[in-house]
């Protein structure tokens, strides 16, 4: 049964399609991009161009170990997504729900210390310096009304006033 093709492979708590190539299939895990997926495949000794479903269970376990401890398998620190972690000070690479929780705690910390980024997160405004004069608007539309629509609205208001005056 070891040599059979698996259509679904579970890595890091995520079901990945076995039809995809290893280098691309690993990008289905949150926190893993294309370059990092290729680096993990090479560090695990797996061809990134082979299909994920063709890998043996030992190769899949080795890929999971590399994802959990990338620096032990020779992946450089500049490739990791959480360098100099706030709590531990170590270089980490977070995947899946760990990534989501870390981002959420970072935003919460910024809100607590009342940094500019934290305040903008609270207000729902762009955080990374984008312009807000014309983009990012929500709610009622503000802006130009077409001429025909404006004329119809003015006529309806005029007729409403005339009816009120007739009633008096």
Secondary structure, DSSP 8 states (H G I E B T S, - for coil): -TTS--SEEEETTEEEETTSBHHHHGGGSTT--HHHHHHHHHHTT--TTSBGGGS-HHHHHHHHHHHH-TGGGT--GGG-SBSS-TTT-S-B---THHHHHHHHHHHHHHHHTT-HHHHHHHHT--SSS---SSSS--SS--S---HHHHHHHHHHHHHHHHHHHHH-
